Amino acid sequence: MEEKTRQQPISHFARRQEVRKRSSLERIRDFDEVSLGFNQDQAMSEAGRCFQCPAPKCVRACPVGIDIPEFIKHIQNDDYRAAVKVLKNRNSIPEVTGRVCPQETLCEAVCILAKRGEPVAIGALERFVADSAEEQELDVQRPSGKKVAVIGSGPAALTVAADLQKLGHQVVIYEALHESGGVLTYGIPAFRLPKEIVKKAINYIQRLGVKIEKNIVIGKSLTIDDLLESGFDAIFIGSGAGSPKFLGILGENLIGVFSASEFLTRCNLMKAYKFPEYDTPISVGQRVAVIGGGNVAMDTARTALRLGAKEVRVVYRRTEKEMPARVEEVENAKNEGVQFMTLVNLVKILGNEEVQVRGLECIRMKLGEVDSSGRRKPVEIKGSNFTLDSDTVIVATGQGPNPIISQTTPGLKIDGEGYIVVDGRGRTSRPRVWAAGDIVPNSATVIEAMGGGRNASRDIHLFLQQVGHIRNRNWLG
């Protein structure tokens, strides 16, 4: 029956396959993965929809430049090993990006079938191949004798580490926490990105020959200068943005107020949802308000439900249309019971005599003129203030860079918000030091961080090939 299905001709204009998911009633009781991905028949059918365009726009739209038609062609030929090899030529962690990359705004958005509203499900096919293929043979060049230190182990750092190790350079990753993976481990819940998937990706990086040193905080345990003086030929900073941003309003110091960063780190990295099996407790009240409209806000709201909150509201100052979160994640949150209060802004957090959160004072908003973000600016409606009962508030309005590296690295240029300044090649103002990912401006997603990392790794490799020929005075710019 299976062979017969494969031999049937598949129309390019067939309906897009729908990714299987666990029911909302079942999944809100645990932290197991919500999406079940494609089965084999679905993958074959979906792959058959690809037109194999001679000048594919999807490749140009991919931040890491995956040859998308080529890997899909191998699926059509039932050769998953060849398909995953194409993926890993450009992306060392496809099992991760197949789950969390916003393909709908990148490669899928420019697919020729997007004009009909049903582009090829590139992300789901990427996940299917990465999960299905057998362990790949390693393709690593002979040792170059050069050493590179990579700070952090998130998406950008893992990309740089894999790229340079494949090219024969010895890479050592320095991770501040006791687990590798950066935001993939501490920031994204297991119901969206299972931790065994992250471990599988990291295991591949280590099989390439990359060494990982944990519990070492660069800027405290060691400095950038220490690393350079110890024999590293180049350094890549991919330490991410781990400092939470608060709103600067009254009541943010009350008991029951969390940053999304702390909340998710406690749950994802320190397994607070398994307390007392694990030593980190977390207290979530009956009525939770999540402030923000991005993917982190969705992750936070859905996590709060799974921790036992009876009512979870997302409070967002624009409309749902302007939310930066993926449409799929918004729909998942709604299906699980998260409520959305849009065109509402938080004014202050109200407390009781025990200095605990008891509610919020909010104000209604309307949309004005388009601002620098390309979205219409939210404007307060005077006199529209109202209160909202709540006993837990989680602020998910973004994160900033931790200043520990910039404060301990003389000559490292940063911008007004503390992000490391880089040029178009990922070079910092310090010779032999590059950076990418959330530690630099304008890197909002996992795949964008990886794109920045790949850009930097190319330049690091060129530098290592001609050490001594690049003059310091021409370093930045």
VOPAGU-2260 file (C-alpha; in pm, 1 decimal, decimal comma):
REM VOPAGU-2260
SITE   aa  ch    i         X         Y         Z
SITE  MET   A    0       0,0       0,0       0,0
SITE  GLU   A    1     286,7     233,1      90,7
SITE  GLU   A    2     467,4     166,5    -239,1
SITE  LYS   A    3     148,1     227,9    -434,4
SITE  THR   A    4     105,1     564,1    -263,7
SITE  ARG   A    5     458,4     667,7    -358,9
SITE  GLN   A    6     412,0     572,0    -725,4
SITE  GLN   A    7      98,9     779,1    -771,9
SITE  PRO   A    8     165,9    1106,9    -955,7
SITE  ILE   A    9     137,4    1409,6    -728,0
SITE  SER   A   10       1,9    1737,0    -859,6
SITE  HIS   A   11     194,4    2054,5    -787,4
SITE  PHE   A   12    -143,2    2208,9    -717,4
SITE  ALA   A   13    -252,5    1951,0    -460,6
SITE  ARG   A   14    -364,2    2089,2    -126,0
SITE  ARG   A   15     -90,2    2163,5     125,0
SITE  GLN   A   16     -52,4    1891,2     386,4
SITE  GLU   A   17    -160,4    1985,9     737,8
SITE  VAL   A   18      94,5    1920,9    1012,4
SITE  ARG   A   19     -40,0    1683,7    1275,1
SITE  LYS   A   20     -78,7    1810,5    1632,3
SITE  ARG   A   21    -182,0    1668,6    1965,2
SITE  SER   A   22    -526,1    1779,2    2082,6
SITE  SER   A   23    -534,9    2091,8    2299,1
SITE  LEU   A   24    -712,7    1908,1    2582,3
SITE  GLU   A   25    -435,1    1650,1    2597,1
SITE  ARG   A   26    -130,0    1871,3    2549,7
SITE  ILE   A   27    -203,6    2138,8    2814,3
SITE  ARG   A   28    -155,1    1871,1    3081,8
SITE  ASP   A   29     213,9    1816,6    3004,0
SITE  PHE   A   30     527,8    1959,9    2843,6
SITE  ASP   A   31     552,1    1704,4    2561,5
SITE  GLU   A   32     583,6    1832,8    2206,1
SITE  VAL   A   33     262,3    1971,2    2056,5
SITE  SER   A   34     346,1    1925,0    1687,7
SITE  LEU   A   35     377,8    1569,2    1557,5
SITE  GLY   A   36     520,9    1671,8    1220,0
SITE  PHE   A   37     460,1    1490,4     892,3
SITE  ASN   A   38     436,7    1115,1     852,3
SITE  GLN   A   39     610,2     956,0     552,8
SITE  ASP   A   40     310,7     969,3     319,0
SITE  GLN   A   41     249,7    1334,8     400,6
SITE  ALA   A   42     615,0    1421,9     339,2
SITE  MET   A   43     618,0    1247,8       1,5
SITE  SER   A   44     295,0    1419,4    -100,9
SITE  GLU   A   45     413,9    1762,5      13,5
SITE  ALA   A   46     753,4    1723,4    -153,0
SITE  GLY   A   47     573,1    1648,4    -479,7
SITE  ARG   A   48     416,9    1994,9    -473,1
SITE  CYS   A   49     756,5    2164,0    -521,6
SITE  PHE   A   50     802,7    2302,0    -874,6
SITE  GLN   A   51    1183,9    2273,5    -858,3
SITE  CYS   A   52    1211,4    2631,7    -981,8
SITE  PRO   A   53    1527,1    2699,7   -1191,0
SITE  ALA   A   54    1584,0    3030,6   -1007,8
SITE  PRO   A   55    1433,8    2958,2    -665,4
SITE  LYS   A   56    1345,3    3263,9    -460,7
SITE  CYS   A   57    1316,7    3046,0    -150,2
SITE  VAL   A   58    1695,0    2992,3    -142,4
SITE  ARG   A   59    1762,8    3365,8    -152,0
SITE  ALA   A   60    1507,1    3420,8     125,1
SITE  CYS   A   61    1678,6    3170,7     357,5
SITE  PRO   A   62    1922,9    3348,3     594,6
SITE  VAL   A   63    2165,9    3055,1     573,8
SITE  GLY   A   64    2111,6    2984,8     202,3
SITE  ILE   A   65    1983,0    2624,7     211,4
SITE  ASP   A   66    1933,5    2471,7    -135,5
SITE  ILE   A   67    1566,3    2407,1     -67,7
SITE  PRO   A   68    1461,5    2255,5    -404,4
SITE  GLU   A   69    1757,6    2017,3    -389,3
SITE  PHE   A   70    1675,6    1872,9     -47,2
SITE  ILE   A   71    1308,3    1843,0    -142,0
SITE  LYS   A   72    1405,1    1660,1    -463,1
SITE  HIS   A   73    1585,6    1399,8    -254,0
SITE  ILE   A   74    1267,9    1351,2     -48,3
SITE  GLN   A   75    1079,8    1288,9    -374,2
SITE  ASN   A   76    1342,2    1022,6    -452,6
SITE  ASP   A   77    1301,3     870,1    -104,8
SITE  ASP   A   78    1667,2     948,7     -20,7
SITE  TYR   A   79    1654,7    1114,3     320,3
SITE  ARG   A   80    2025,4    1073,5     381,3
SITE  ALA   A   81    2105,3    1282,2      73,9
SITE  ALA   A   82    1837,5    1532,5     174,0
SITE  VAL   A   83    1981,8    1590,4     520,3
SITE  LYS   A   84    2331,0    1621,4     370,5
SITE  VAL   A   85    2204,8    1912,8     158,5
SITE  LEU   A   86    2053,4    2070,2     469,4
SITE  LYS   A   87    2369,4    2031,6     677,1
SITE  ASN   A   88    2584,4    2185,7     407,3
SITE  ARG   A   89    2429,7    2514,6     518,4
SITE  ASN   A   90    2257,9    2441,2     848,4
SITE  SER   A   91    2409,5    2217,9    1114,9
SITE  ILE   A   92    2093,9    2204,4    1329,1
SITE  PRO   A   93    1800,1    2139,7    1087,7
SITE  GLU   A   94    1609,0    1940,3    1349,6
SITE  VAL   A   95    1589,3    2265,4    1547,5
SITE  THR   A   96    1512,7    2512,8    1268,6
SITE  GLY   A   97    1253,6    2277,0    1122,7
SITE  ARG   A   98    1060,9    2342,8    1443,7
SITE  VAL   A   99    1125,5    2706,0    1535,2
SITE  CYS   A  100    1226,2    2893,4    1217,2
SITE  PRO   A  101     953,6    3133,7    1093,0
SITE  GLN   A  102     954,5    2988,7     740,9
SITE  GLU   A  103     616,5    3146,8     672,7
SITE  THR   A  104     778,2    3491,8     658,7
SITE  LEU   A  105    1099,0    3379,6     482,4
SITE  CYS   A  106    1132,4    3095,6     231,1
SITE  GLU   A  107     764,5    2999,2     222,8
SITE  ALA   A  108     657,4    3359,7     174,0
SITE  VAL   A  109     829,3    3374,1    -166,9
SITE  CYS   A  110     732,7    3024,2    -283,6
SITE  ILE   A  111     552,2    3038,1    -619,2
SITE  LEU   A  112     258,5    2855,6    -460,3
SITE  ALA   A  113     227,5    3128,2    -195,8
SITE  LYS   A  114      26,1    3322,4    -452,6
SITE  ARG   A  115    -244,6    3061,2    -402,1
SITE  GLY   A  116    -208,6    3086,5     -26,9
SITE  GLU   A  117     -57,8    2740,9      10,8
SITE  PRO   A  118     322,5    2748,6     -27,5
SITE  VAL   A  119     521,9    2428,7       1,4
SITE  ALA   A  120     556,3    2338,7     371,9
SITE  ILE   A  121     934,0    2377,9     369,0
SITE  GLY   A  122     972,7    2390,1     746,6
SITE  ALA   A  123     774,4    2072,3     803,7
SITE  LEU   A  124     976,1    1892,5     534,4
SITE  GLU   A  125    1300,9    2010,8     694,0
SITE  ARG   A  126    1190,9    1873,0    1030,0
SITE  PHE   A  127    1078,7    1543,5     874,8
SITE  VAL   A  128    1412,7    1485,7     701,8
SITE  ALA   A  129    1620,8    1585,1    1004,4
SITE  ASP   A  130    1420,9    1351,5    1228,4
SITE  SER   A  131    1408,9    1062,2     980,9
SITE  ALA   A  132    1758,4    1045,1     831,1
SITE  GLU   A  133    2020,8     809,6     965,2
SITE  GLU   A  134    2329,5     950,0    1135,7
SITE  GLN   A  135    2534,8    1134,8     877,0
SITE  GLU   A  136    2897,8    1071,5     796,6
SITE  LEU   A  137    3120,2    1356,6     910,9
SITE  ASP   A  138    3295,7    1570,7     651,4
SITE  VAL   A  139    3580,1    1752,4     825,0
SITE  GLN   A  140    3891,7    1888,5     658,0
SITE  ARG   A  141    4244,4    1822,8     780,4
SITE  PRO   A  142    4351,0    2022,7    1089,8
SITE  SER   A  143    4465,0    2374,5    1005,6
SITE  GLY   A  144    4653,6    2429,5    1328,4
SITE  LYS   A  145    4434,2    2731,3    1408,6
SITE  LYS   A  146    4224,3    2763,7    1724,9
SITE  VAL   A  147    3898,5    2956,1    1764,1
SITE  ALA   A  148    3714,3    3034,1    2088,6
SITE  VAL   A  149    3336,2    3059,4    2062,1
SITE  ILE   A  150    3154,7    3230,3    2349,0
SITE  GLY   A  151    2807,0    3092,6    2407,5
SITE  SER   A  152    2633,1    2785,8    2266,3
SITE  GLY   A  153    2314,5    2925,9    2116,1
SITE  PRO   A  154    2217,0    2921,1    1745,8
SITE  ALA   A  155    2478,9    3168,6    1622,0
SITE  ALA   A  156    2756,8    3010,6    1826,7
SITE  LEU   A  157    2671,0    2654,9    1720,4
SITE  THR   A  158    2665,8    2765,8    1356,7
SITE  VAL   A  159    3009,8    2924,7    1378,0
SITE  ALA   A  160    3151,6    2629,7    1571,7
SITE  ALA   A  161    3028,2    2374,0    1317,7
SITE  ASP   A  162    3135,0    2577,1    1014,3
SITE  LEU   A  163    3489,4    2635,9    1138,6
SITE  GLN   A  164    3541,1    2285,5    1274,9
SITE  LYS   A  165    3439,6    2140,6     936,5
SITE  LEU   A  166    3704,0    2364,9     778,1
SITE  GLY   A  167    3973,4    2211,1     996,3
SITE  HIS   A  168    4005,1    2473,7    1271,1
SITE  GLN   A  169    3990,0    2358,4    1634,6
SITE  VAL   A  170    3692,4    2519,0    1805,9
SITE  VAL   A  171    3632,5    2544,8    2178,6
SITE  ILE   A  172    3291,3    2663,9    2300,7
SITE  TYR   A  173    3270,6    2843,2    2636,5
SITE  GLU   A  174    2924,1    2818,5    2790,5
SITE  ALA   A  175    2831,5    3010,1    3106,8
SITE  LEU   A  176    2557,1    2768,2    3216,2
SITE  HIS   A  177    2568,0    2403,0    3312,4
SITE  GLU   A  178    2381,2    2299,8    2995,9
SITE  SER   A  179    2464,3    2379,1    2632,9
SITE  GLY   A  180    2223,8    2523,3    2376,9
SITE  GLY   A  181    2172,6    2881,4    2490,1
SITE  VAL   A  182    1823,3    3009,4    2418,6
SITE  LEU   A  183    1735,6    2673,7    2260,2
SITE  THR   A  184    1773,5    2517,0    2605,2
SITE  TYR   A  185    1668,4    2787,0    2851,6
SITE  GLY   A  186    1433,7    2999,3    2642,7
SITE  ILE   A  187    1211,6    2774,4    2428,5
SITE  PRO   A  188     974,3    2535,1    2609,2
SITE  ALA   A  189     996,0    2160,5    2551,2
SITE  PHE   A  190     642,1    2152,2    2409,2
SITE  ARG   A  191     774,4    2356,0    2116,5
SITE  LEU   A  192    1135,4    2234,6    2104,8
SITE  PRO   A  193    1202,3    1908,1    2294,0
SITE  LYS   A  194    1531,3    1914,3    2480,7
SITE  GLU   A  195    1635,2    1576,9    2338,1
SITE  ILE   A  196    1624,5    1745,5    1994,8
SITE  VAL   A  197    1860,9    2017,3    2119,9
SITE  LYS   A  198    2089,8    1751,3    2266,5
SITE  LYS   A  199    2089,7    1565,7    1933,9
SITE  ALA   A  200    2199,5    1884,1    1755,0
SITE  ILE   A  201    2473,5    1954,9    2009,4
SITE  ASN   A  202    2592,6    1594,1    1993,4
SITE  TYR   A  203    2644,6    1637,3    1617,3
SITE  ILE   A  204    2852,8    1950,3    1682,4
SITE  GLN   A  205    3066,1    1758,6    1930,7
SITE  ARG   A  206    3106,9    1465,2    1691,6
SITE  LEU   A  207    3260,7    1712,0    1447,3
SITE  GLY   A  208    3533,2    1766,9    1707,1
SITE  VAL   A  209    3411,4    2085,1    1879,0
SITE  LYS   A  210    3502,0    2096,4    2248,3
SITE  ILE   A  211    3252,6    2245,0    2496,8
SITE  GLU   A  212    3359,1    2395,6    2828,7
SITE  LYS   A  213    3062,5    2464,8    3060,5
SITE  ASN   A  214    3022,9    2680,9    3372,0
SITE  ILE   A  215    3273,5    2936,1    3242,8
SITE  VAL   A  216    3155,2    3296,9    3234,3
SITE  ILE   A  217    3358,5    3498,8    2987,1
SITE  GLY   A  218    3413,7    3837,7    3145,2
SITE  LYS   A  219    3441,9    3680,3    3488,8
SITE  SER   A  220    3605,7    3335,5    3480,6
SITE  LEU   A  221    3813,7    3444,5    3180,0
SITE  THR   A  222    3825,2    3759,7    2970,2
SITE  ILE   A  223    3852,5    3808,8    2594,8
SITE  ASP   A  224    4212,8    3916,0    2644,3
SITE  ASP   A  225    4283,7    3601,4    2847,3
SITE  LEU   A  226    4161,5    3389,8    2556,9
SITE  LEU   A  227    4367,5    3579,2    2299,6
SITE  GLU   A  228    4677,8    3554,1    2515,3
SITE  SER   A  229    4625,8    3180,4    2571,4
SITE  GLY   A  230    4675,0    3097,0    2204,6
SITE  PHE   A  231    4341,6    3142,2    2029,4
SITE  ASP   A  232    4377,1    3288,8    1682,3
SITE  ALA   A  233    4019,9    3426,1    1669,5
SITE  ILE   A  234    3722,0    3472,4    1897,4
SITE  PHE   A  235    3351,4    3470,5    1819,2
SITE  ILE   A  236    3103,7    3623,3    2064,6
SITE  GLY   A  237    2759,5    3463,6    2049,6
SITE  SER   A  238    2655,9    3512,4    2409,5
SITE  GLY   A  239    2299,4    3621,1    2332,5
SITE  ALA   A  240    2081,7    3869,8    2516,7
SITE  GLY   A  241    2001,8    3745,5    2862,4
SITE  SER   A  242    1921,6    4064,8    3052,0
SITE  PRO   A  243    1546,2    4117,5    3095,4
SITE  LYS   A  244    1381,3    4445,2    3003,6
SITE  PHE   A  245    1117,0    4579,7    3238,7
SITE  LEU   A  246     863,6    4855,3    3178,0
SITE  GLY   A  247     976,2    5103,7    3442,1
SITE  ILE   A  248     630,6    5129,3    3599,9
SITE  LEU   A  249     505,9    5123,4    3958,4
SITE  GLY   A  250     464,9    4780,2    4112,9
SITE  GLU   A  251     730,1    4588,2    3920,4
SITE  ASN   A  252     902,8    4500,9    4249,9
SITE  LEU   A  253     594,0    4327,4    4393,9
SITE  ILE   A  254     591,4    3956,7    4478,1
SITE  GLY   A  255     443,8    3772,5    4182,4
SITE  VAL   A  256     613,9    3976,9    3908,7
SITE  PHE   A  257     852,4    3785,5    3682,1
SITE  SER   A  258    1054,7    3863,6    3375,8
SITE  ALA   A  259     982,9    3613,9    3099,4
SITE  SER   A  260    1355,7    3537,0    3094,7
SITE  GLU   A  261    1359,3    3425,6    3458,9
SITE  PHE   A  262    1027,4    3244,7    3428,6
SITE  LEU   A  263    1125,1    3041,2    3122,5
SITE  THR   A  264    1479,1    2972,0    3246,1
SITE  ARG   A  265    1342,6    2832,7    3572,0
SITE  CYS   A  266    1104,1    2607,5    3380,9
SITE  ASN   A  267    1312,5    2502,5    3081,2
SITE  LEU   A  268    1667,0    2484,8    3213,6
SITE  MET   A  269    1607,1    2418,5    3582,8
SITE  LYS   A  270    1296,3    2199,9    3536,7
SITE  ALA   A  271    1080,1    2392,0    3784,3
SITE  TYR   A  272     770,2    2225,7    3638,5
SITE  LYS   A  273     902,1    1895,1    3780,4
SITE  PHE   A  274     942,4    2024,2    4137,5
SITE  PRO   A  275    1011,6    1858,3    4383,3
SITE  GLU   A  276    1190,4    1608,7    4156,1
SITE  TYR   A  277    1411,5    1908,0    4070,1
SITE  ASP   A  278    1520,0    2164,1    4329,8
SITE  THR   A  279    1385,4    2480,3    4164,3
SITE  PRO   A  280    1028,3    2572,6    4262,3
SITE  ILE   A  281     814,1    2827,9    4083,5
SITE  SER   A  282     486,8    2976,1    4202,4
SITE  VAL   A  283     214,8    3060,8    3950,7
SITE  GLY   A  284    -114,0    3205,2    4068,2
SITE  GLN   A  285    -464,4    3142,5    3944,3
SITE  ARG   A  286    -483,7    3453,6    3724,5
SITE  VAL   A  287    -174,9    3527,2    3515,2
SITE  ALA   A  288    -117,7    3832,0    3295,5
SITE  VAL   A  289     156,9    3814,2    3030,2
SITE  ILE   A  290     268,1    4150,1    2892,4
SITE  GLY   A  291     386,4    4141,4    2529,5
SITE  GLY   A  292     301,4    3995,1    2191,2
SITE  GLY   A  293     606,2    3806,4    2066,2
SITE  ASN   A  294     696,9    3438,6    2059,9
SITE  VAL   A  295     837,5    3467,6    2412,2
SITE  ALA   A  296     501,3    3594,7    2534,4
SITE  MET   A  297     326,1    3297,9    2371,1
SITE  ASP   A  298     577,2    3054,3    2522,3
SITE  THR   A  299     530,3    3214,7    2863,3
SITE  ALA   A  300     149,8    3212,0    2851,4
SITE  ARG   A  301     134,3    2849,6    2738,9
SITE  THR   A  302     385,2    2749,0    3007,7
SITE  ALA   A  303     175,6    2921,9    3277,0
SITE  LEU   A  304    -128,2    2718,1    3170,9
SITE  ARG   A  305      68,4    2396,0    3203,5
SITE  LEU   A  306     182,6    2498,1    3550,6
SITE  GLY   A  307    -179,6    2512,1    3666,3
SITE  ALA   A  308    -298,8    2870,0    3611,5
SITE  LYS   A  309    -676,6    2880,6    3571,8
SITE  GLU   A  310    -676,3    3199,1    3364,9
SITE  VAL   A  311    -397,5    3334,8    3143,5
SITE  ARG   A  312    -428,6    3664,9    2957,4
SITE  VAL   A  313    -189,9    3813,8    2703,8
SITE  VAL   A  314    -200,1    4193,0    2731,7
SITE  TYR   A  315     -77,4    4366,3    2416,2
SITE  ARG   A  316     -88,4    4733,1    2323,7
SITE  ARG   A  317    -145,3    4686,6    1948,8
SITE  THR   A  318    -385,4    4459,2    1760,7
SITE  GLU   A  319    -329,4    4092,0    1693,7
SITE  LYS   A  320    -231,4    4177,7    1336,1
SITE  GLU   A  321      75,5    4367,0    1463,6
SITE  MET   A  322     190,8    4091,6    1698,8
SITE  PRO   A  323     547,7    3982,8    1617,5
SITE  ALA   A  324     470,3    3625,0    1730,7
SITE  ARG   A  325     429,5    3355,8    1468,0
SITE  VAL   A  326      66,6    3310,4    1361,6
SITE  GLU   A  327      94,5    2939,4    1440,7
SITE  GLU   A  328     201,4    3010,6    1798,6
SITE  VAL   A  329     -82,2    3258,3    1850,5
SITE  GLU   A  330    -329,9    2997,6    1724,9
SITE  ASN   A  331    -175,9    2730,5    1949,1
SITE  ALA   A  332    -211,2    2960,4    2248,9
SITE  LYS   A  333    -574,5    3037,3    2166,7
SITE  ASN   A  334    -658,6    2670,3    2119,1
SITE  GLU   A  335    -510,7    2592,1    2458,8
SITE  GLY   A  336    -723,0    2856,4    2631,8
SITE  VAL   A  337    -503,2    3166,0    2648,9
SITE  GLN   A  338    -710,6    3485,3    2632,3
SITE  PHE   A  339    -598,0    3790,5    2437,3
SITE  MET   A  340    -651,8    4151,3    2541,2
SITE  THR   A  341    -532,6    4368,4    2253,6
SITE  LEU   A  342    -515,4    4748,5    2229,9
SITE  VAL   A  343    -453,1    4749,2    2603,9
SITE  ASN   A  344    -144,3    4883,6    2779,8
SITE  LEU   A  345     -23,3    4829,2    3135,1
SITE  VAL   A  346      -5,1    5147,0    3347,0
SITE  LYS   A  347      93,6    5005,8    3686,2
SITE  ILE   A  348      84,5    4685,7    3889,3
SITE  LEU   A  349    -132,7    4690,7    4200,6
SITE  GLY   A  350     -35,8    4522,6    4527,4
SITE  ASN   A  351    -193,2    4420,8    4858,5
SITE  GLU   A  352     -74,2    4467,6    5216,2
SITE  GLU   A  353     155,2    4163,9    5184,0
SITE  VAL   A  354     332,5    4333,8    4891,6
SITE  GLN   A  355     190,9    4075,7    4651,5
SITE  VAL   A  356      32,5    4137,0    4312,4
SITE  ARG   A  357    -345,6    4176,6    4329,4
SITE  GLY   A  358    -417,8    4332,9    3991,5
SITE  LEU   A  359    -326,6    4565,3    3707,5
SITE  GLU   A  360    -424,7    4914,0    3609,8
SITE  CYS   A  361    -454,8    4926,9    3231,8
SITE  ILE   A  362    -552,5    5178,2    2967,7
SITE  ARG   A  363    -714,2    5122,0    2630,7
SITE  MET   A  364    -524,9    5214,2    2315,2
SITE  LYS   A  365    -587,9    5304,4    1953,8
SITE  LEU   A  366    -353,7    5288,4    1657,1
SITE  GLY   A  367    -203,9    5610,2    1524,1
SITE  GLU   A  368      54,5    5680,5    1253,9
SITE  VAL   A  369     316,5    5429,3    1140,6
SITE  ASP   A  370     630,7    5444,2    1358,8
SITE  SER   A  371     994,2    5335,6    1306,9
SITE  SER   A  372     900,9    4967,4    1347,9
SITE  GLY   A  373     680,2    4984,2    1038,6
SITE  ARG   A  374     368,8    4936,7    1249,1
SITE  ARG   A  375     106,3    5189,8    1352,2
SITE  LYS   A  376     196,3    5349,4    1683,1
SITE  PRO   A  377     -31,5    5271,6    1980,4
SITE  VAL   A  378    -184,4    5585,0    2135,5
SITE  GLU   A  379    -356,4    5603,1    2473,9
SITE  ILE   A  380    -728,4    5678,5    2488,6
SITE  LYS   A  381    -754,5    5931,3    2770,7
SITE  GLY   A  382    -987,9    5837,1    3052,8
SITE  SER   A  383   -1016,6    5472,5    2949,0
SITE  ASN   A  384    -830,1    5331,3    3250,2
SITE  PHE   A  385    -960,5    5010,9    3407,4
SITE  THR   A  386    -839,2    4743,8    3650,7
SITE  LEU   A  387    -780,7    4376,9    3590,1
SITE  ASP   A  388    -761,1    4111,7    3861,8
SITE  SER   A  389    -433,4    3921,2    3857,0
SITE  ASP   A  390    -197,5    3755,2    4104,7
SITE  THR   A  391      94,2    3692,3    3868,3
SITE  VAL   A  392     245,6    3924,3    3608,9
SITE  ILE   A  393     508,9    3811,8    3357,7
SITE  VAL   A  394     680,5    4082,2    3153,8
SITE  ALA   A  395     770,9    3953,7    2804,7
SITE  THR   A  396     866,6    4274,9    2627,9
SITE  GLY   A  397    1218,4    4183,2    2521,9
SITE  GLN   A  398    1569,9    4132,4    2650,8
SITE  GLY   A  399    1893,5    4323,9    2633,1
SITE  PRO   A  400    2261,7    4228,3    2622,0
SITE  ASN   A  401    2443,8    4133,0    2938,9
SITE  PRO   A  402    2719,3    4395,5    2983,1
SITE  ILE   A  403    2976,2    4163,5    3142,1
SITE  ILE   A  404    3177,4    4108,2    2821,5
SITE  SER   A  405    3171,6    4469,7    2704,9
SITE  GLN   A  406    3269,2    4592,9    3051,3
SITE  THR   A  407    3572,3    4364,9    3066,4
SITE  THR   A  408    3693,7    4407,1    2707,3
SITE  PRO   A  409    3877,0    4736,4    2647,5
SITE  GLY   A  410    3820,4    4881,0    2301,9
SITE  LEU   A  411    3508,9    4677,1    2227,5
SITE  LYS   A  412    3261,0    4921,0    2073,4
SITE  ILE   A  413    2896,2    4901,6    2179,9
SITE  ASP   A  414    2589,7    5106,2    2088,3
SITE  GLY   A  415    2362,9    5308,1    2317,7
SITE  GLU   A  416    2171,2    4998,8    2428,4
SITE  GLY   A  417    2480,3    4791,9    2499,9
SITE  TYR   A  418    2479,0    4576,4    2185,6
SITE  ILE   A  419    2816,4    4499,1    2028,2
SITE  VAL   A  420    2877,7    4700,0    1710,4
SITE  VAL   A  421    2985,3    4491,6    1409,9
SITE  ASP   A  422    3045,0    4558,2    1042,3
SITE  GLY   A  423    2895,6    4369,6     748,7
SITE  ARG   A  424    3135,6    4079,6     805,3
SITE  GLY   A  425    3057,4    4039,3    1174,4
SITE  ARG   A  426    3382,7    4203,8    1284,7
SITE  THR   A  427    3390,7    4398,0    1609,2
SITE  SER   A  428    3614,3    4694,1    1684,7
SITE  ARG   A  429    3864,4    4455,9    1846,2
SITE  PRO   A  430    4102,8    4274,9    1608,4
SITE  ARG   A  431    4047,7    3898,3    1590,2
SITE  VAL   A  432    3704,3    3925,5    1753,2
SITE  TRP   A  433    3369,9    3872,1    1575,5
SITE  ALA   A  434    3009,8    3870,0    1702,2
SITE  ALA   A  435    2659,5    3777,0    1586,7
SITE  GLY   A  436    2322,2    3671,7    1722,4
SITE  ASP   A  437    2126,6    3850,4    1994,9
SITE  ILE   A  438    2439,0    4023,9    2126,7
SITE  VAL   A  439    2436,4    4245,7    1815,2
SITE  PRO   A  440    2146,1    4468,4    1701,0
SITE  ASN   A  441    1861,6    4345,0    1478,5
SITE  SER   A  442    1880,1    3968,8    1527,7
SITE  ALA   A  443    1532,0    3864,3    1633,5
SITE  THR   A  444    1502,1    3495,3    1542,5
SITE  VAL   A  445    1701,6    3172,9    1565,0
SITE  ILE   A  446    1758,1    3159,3    1189,2
SITE  GLU   A  447    1863,3    3525,1    1170,8
SITE  ALA   A  448    2118,6    3458,0    1444,6
SITE  MET   A  449    2242,3    3160,2    1244,5
SITE  GLY   A  450    2264,5    3372,9     930,6
SITE  GLY   A  451    2478,3    3624,5    1117,6
SITE  GLY   A  452    2693,1    3343,4    1253,3
SITE  ARG   A  453    2746,3    3194,0     907,7
SITE  ASN   A  454    2846,6    3538,1     775,7
SITE  ALA   A  455    3100,5    3572,3    1057,5
SITE  SER   A  456    3239,0    3220,1    1015,5
SITE  ARG   A  457    3315,3    3287,2     648,2
SITE  ASP   A  458    3517,3    3593,9     741,5
SITE  ILE   A  459    3692,8    3418,4    1030,9
SITE  HIS   A  460    3800,0    3141,9     793,1
SITE  LEU   A  461    3937,2    3396,2     543,4
SITE  PHE   A  462    4123,1    3568,9     825,4
SITE  LEU   A  463    4273,7    3242,9     950,3
SITE  GLN   A  464    4395,9    3167,0     599,4
SITE  GLN   A  465    4583,3    3495,7     582,2
SITE  VAL   A  466    4675,9    3571,4     944,5
SITE  GLY   A  467    4904,4    3870,4     958,8
SITE  HIS   A  468    4787,6    4018,4     629,1
SITE  ILE   A  469    4487,9    4207,0     774,5
SITE  ARG   A  470    4589,1    4538,7     918,7
SITE  ASN   A  471    4433,6    4651,5    1244,3
SITE  ARG   A  472    4370,7    5001,3    1114,8
SITE  ASN   A  473    4128,0    4862,0     853,8
SITE  TRP   A  474    3956,9    4630,2    1097,7
SITE  LEU   A  475    3613,8    4788,8    1137,6
SITE  GLY   A  476    3426,0    4924,9     841,8
